[in-house]
Amino acid sequence: MAFDFKKEFKEFYLPKNKAEIVTIPQMRYAAVRGKGNPNEAGGEYERAVGILYAIAYTLKMSYKSDYKIDGFFEYVVPPLEGFWWQDGIDGVNYADKSSFNWISVIRLPDFVMEKDFDWAVGSASAKKKIDCSAAEYLTIDEGLCVQIMHSGSYDEEPATIKRMDDFVHANGYENDISEKRLHHEIYLSAPRKSAPEKWKTVIRHPIRKS
């Protein structure tokens, strides 16, 4: 059976709908950076997601190609994730999605080295006929965080984030969002395949002791 990150690391991908504190280990990602409204049809974000999935599935299926990755084992491609911020704004202004900066990512198995990633970028570009050169091999060490499972549309996140913030302050911590430590979302639902009220999104914020 293929290795499934969501099942093997439930503490990172399947939190409850109440806030909890967790320490996130260093992880490697395929990443594409951009700016703008993620809902724009054919926009920069949509193209970035297409690039990420092209690379992710090229790596997943590499064992069927002539390219061999040391330590490879079969796995389920992890869910899409995103790191988000807006310049000069404390928190999130959901009414101005055009001002979003984002790093869209998909987690890579630990056996994928940078040389393997570079091969996948080239291979995906050639086979899918898309330019994947915007993708980067990114290592992120989030460390101490608070997280919660949000149910519903993305525009309804503020109420869930308030619950998370209240928990943080009540337990002697404070948010530590900065240029290096960002608002983080993990998308467990396919928006095109389910109604907004059924969407599941992990929301994660960096924190520190007060």
N, C-alpha and C positions, 0 to 999 in steps of 0.2 A: 504493500500500500504506500502511495506517495506521501512524503512528509508534508504536513500541513501546519504552517506557523501558527495559525489561529487556534488550532487544537492543542498544539504542543506548548504554546506560551499564552495560555488563557489570561494570565494576569496582565498582559500587555494589550490584548486585542478584545477581550470580552469582560470589561468591568461591569459592575452592577450600575443601576440607575441612581446610585448615591455616591457622593464623592469619596475618593480614597487616595491615600498617599502611596507612591510607588517610586522606586529607584530604577531608572531605565538604563540598561547597559549600552555601551557603544555599539552602533549598528552601521552597516554599509548600505548605501542606496544608489539606484539609478535616479538621477535628478535632472529636472529642467527648470530653469528660472524664467520668470516673466512678470508682466504687469497687465492689469486690466480686468474687465468684467468676465468672470468664469462662465457666465451664462450666454455669452455672445456666440451665436451660431457661426461655426467656421472660424472662430477667433483664435487668439494666441494660446489660450488655455486648452481649448479643444485639440489644437495641433500638438501641444506639449504632451497631453495624455496619450495621443496616438503614438508619438515617438516612444514614450515609456513602455507601452504595452508591446510595441514591436521589438524592443530590446529585451524585455522580460521574457517573452515567449521564444525569442531566438536562443536565449540562454537555457531556458527550460528544455528545449528540444535539441540542444547541442549534441546530446549523446547519439542522435541519429545522423549526425554530420561527420565529416572527416576531422573536425576539430574536437579534441578531447580535453576536458577540464579535470585537472587533478583533484581527486576526492569527491567527484560528482556523485550525487544520488538524486533519484527522482523526487520531485516536490511539486506542491501546488503553488502557483504564483501568488504571492501575498497581496493584500488589498492595496488599492491606491490610497495615498496619504498626501497631506498638504501642510506646509508651514506658511502662515499668513501674517501680513502686517500692512499698515497704512502710515505713510509719512506724516509726522506732526499730529497724530491722533492717539489719544490715550484710550485704549479699548478698541472697539470696532464700530464703524459707521456703516451699517448694512444698507443705508439708503444711497450710498455712493460707492457702488461696486466697481466703478471704473478706476477708482484710486487704489484698488488692492494691488499689493506686491505679493508674489507667491513663489514658493519652491515646491513644485509638484514632484512626488517621489514614489518609488516602489522599492521595497526592501529587497536586498540581494542576499542569497545564502552566503555564509562565511567562506565557503570554498571558492567563491568568485573573486579572483584577483583583478587588478586593474588591467593587466594584459588580456584577460578573458573578456572583460567589459569592452575594451577597445576592439577586440575581434567582433563582438556582438554588434557594436555600433556600425562597423563596416559591413558586416553581413546583412544586418537588417536594412541598411540603406540600399544595398544592392538588390535584395530580394523583394522588398516592399515598395521600392521606387519612391522612397521619401528620404529627405535629408535629416539624418539623426545626429548631425554633428553638434547640435545644441546641448546634447545630453552630457552629463558629467558623472564621474564616479565620486560619490560624496560620503564622507564619514561623519556621523553626528553622535555626540555623547551628551544626551539630554540630562542625565543625572536625576536629582531629586525633583519630583513633579507631583501634581495632583491631577487626577483624571476622573471622568464620569462618562456614562453612556447617555447620549442624547437621543431621544426618540422624536421624530417629526422633521419638519422642513428646516433648512439651514437658517432661514430668517427668524425662527423661533429660538435660536440658540441663546440669546441674552438671558432669558429666564433660567435656563439650565446653568449658565455660567455664573449667575448670581448665587445660586445654591452652592456652587463649587467655591466661590469666593467667601461666602459666609462660613463654610466648613473650614477653609484655610485659616481665616482670622480667629475662629473659635478654638483652633488647635495650636495657636502660637506660631503660625507661619504667615508669610506674606508673598504675594506674587512677585516673581523675579523676571518679568518679561523685559527683554532688551533687544539690541540689534543682533545679539548672538543667541539669545534664548527666546523662542518665538511661540506664538499660539499655534497649536498643532491639532490637526484633525485626521482621523482614520475612517475611511468610508467603507462600511460593511454592507451597504445596499447599492443596487444598481438603479439610479434614479429613473432611467427610462423603462424599467421593468416593474416598478412598484409605485404605489401612491405615496405622496410626501408624508402622510401621517404614519407610514410604516417604515420610513427610513431610519436606519441605525447608524450613528456616528459617534466614535470615541472622540471626546474633547480632552485635550491635555495641556496644562500650563506648567511652566517651570516655577518653582517656589524656593524660598529660603526661610530659615528661622528668623522670627521677628527680632 
